[in-house]
Structures are given as structure tokens and as C-alpha cells.
Amino acid sequence: GVSSALAERLTGGRYVDVRIDRAAAGRYGLNIADVQAIVSGAIGGQTVGETVEGLARYPISVRYPREVRGDLEALRVLPILTPSLQQITLGTVAQVSISEGPPMLKSENGRPTTFVYVDVRGRDLSSVVADLQEAVAKEVKPVAGVTISYSGQFEYLQRAVERLKIVVPATLLIIFVLLYVTFRRFDEAALIMGALPFALTGGFWAIYLLGFNQSVATGVGFIALAGVSAEFGVVMLIYLKQALAERRGPIKEADLVQAIRDGALLRVRPKAMTVAVILAGLMPILVGHGAGSEVMSRIAAPMIGGMLSAPLLSMFVIPAAYLLIQRHRRRAARPRS
């Protein structure tokens, strides 16, 4: 799954190191800031004005020429004027030398850091990182004070997964509470909730056939599919209850079956129209290739697959399960009558 890996290699650099002698500078009435200002002006340059060329303004900086800035002897004889108007050289109050050091300093949380960049292709990110962690644990033994962490997109994925661990159960709980408030019966709310996993099977088949890995985007699609599936079940159950309520007088077994059949048939055409509209709206998103299409297609895939399983479930399984619930209620009420 790793298409490329690039480790940072710091070869180091050579720098002009100016170490100021505080005691020597103090004897001439100079402090650290005075010497640093002279050195930075001579080597780094000092802005003395600006030039205007058309609408652009450019600063005018003055500094020693390159051959002087790179010559240690020339820097050591850099003249410095003391507060007593005495002229001394930089070598009198500082030690000038060439030292080696890193070309740049990277740190996180106050600790030196280096990076290994890894590109992933053809596999999901979480499984690749799991394999990397296992391989690194076997081959690399960090010394004391050295730690290894995995960042980048994997860190964002971990944060999203932690949020989904809260969002998904909260969503299911909210759906169940709303179902219970709607029907005022635990068994009917449990019927809709119990049917949700079966309604989501079409979404799992869709991402499997399309070759999509489970991700945050597909998780969002499944959350939306769960809401739509619950809505299908609620409307179907309401039609079944209405058809049953329209029966007058004692309801026999044949009347119960016919009432549930009539209520289910009333939902065939509206459900077919709803599914057709959802599929027509999501198909362009699934096959699109514009900016953001990779994420949007993974959100749409579970919804499209679920539009094949959720309607069938609500038209066949929910009426049959509701018939079993009504039969159980009738048997439970018979001894008391």
C-alpha cells in the first residue's frame, strides 16, 4: 500500500560564529546589543532608505561585499566605535570562527523532530499504518528520549473516528427516542430500529462492489442512510396502523392479514417515486469527477446501495414483523377477555 517513502536528510551547513566576550566588551563600555547591531549591519545589511520605481517601493540595504563577509580576517578587523570615541576591532571583543550546524531546526513541543513522508495508494490508510507500526516495532528500537508518532492524514482520521464513536450511538439513540415518541410503544420502535442493520446491507454491498474502503465519508453516508431507512419504516408502520384502524368490529385473522396487506400496498407507488428521486439525485454525485468528487462519491455510494435494500425491507419485512406483533398482542389479550 506504500507507493513512496521519503526521509529527511540533514547534511548540515557551515556558519560564521561570533562569540562575544562580555568582559572585554564591558571594558570598552559596550554591551551585547551594541556588538550584535554592528555585526548584523555589516553581514546581514542595514536598510538606509527606499527607492520608488513606478508603483513599487524597494528598500535600499547597505552591507559589506561578499568577499569580506566570508573572510574571517576581514571580519575580525571590523571597526567598532566605542562610547568614548575609541576605535577598536571586532576581534578585540569577540571570537570569530567557522562552525558547523544543521541547515534548519525543526521541533514540536520543544523537542527536535524529523519526518518520514509516506504516500499510500491502493489500500486504506488505517490498515497501512497498522502494518507500518508493526514493522517499525520489530525493526526499530528507539533509544531513551526518542519517540515515534504517526501524523498527517492518519492523525485526522483518528480524530474523526473518535468523533464518530460518539456521533453514531448518539444518532441511533435520537432515532429510537423519536420513534418511541411517535408510536408510544416500545415494540414498534424496536421493530424499526431492529430493521436498520438489514436496511444498511445494500450500502455495504455498494462500497464493496465499487472498491471503496470504509472511511469517514462512507460513515457519513451510512448515517444518512439510517435516517432515510428509519423514515421508510415509520411511514410504512403508520400506513399499516391506519389500515388496521379502519377495520370496524371484531378483527379476525384473515381481516388482520388483509388490513396489513392493504396498508403495505398503499406505500408501493410513493416509495418507488421516493427511491427514484433519491437515485436520480445521487447518481451524478457518484459518477462525477470534479473537485471533491472522491469524498462525495463515498458519501453517495451507501445511499445508492441502501435505496435497493431499504425499500424492499420496509415493503416486505416490516409488514410481516408487524403482523407477528399484532398476533402476539391478540394472544396476550385473549385470556383477559
Secondary structure, 3 states (H helix, E strand, C coil): CEEEEEECCCCCEEEEEEEECHHHHHHCCCCHHHHHHHHHHHHCCEEEEEEEECCEEEEEEECCCHHHHCCHHHHHCCEEECCCCCEEEHHHHEEEEEEEECCCCCEECCEECCCEEEEECCCCHHHHHHHHHHHHHHHCCCCCCCCCCCCCHHHHHHHHHHHHHHHHHHHHHHHHHHHHHHHCCHHHHHHHHHHHHHHCHHHHHHHHHHCCCCCHHHHHHHHHHHHHHHHHHHHHHHHHHHHHHCCCCCCCHHHHHHHHHHHHHCCHHHHHHHHHHHHHHHHHHHHCCCCCHHHHHHHHHHHHHHHHHHHHHHHHHHHHHHHHHHHHHHHHHCCCC
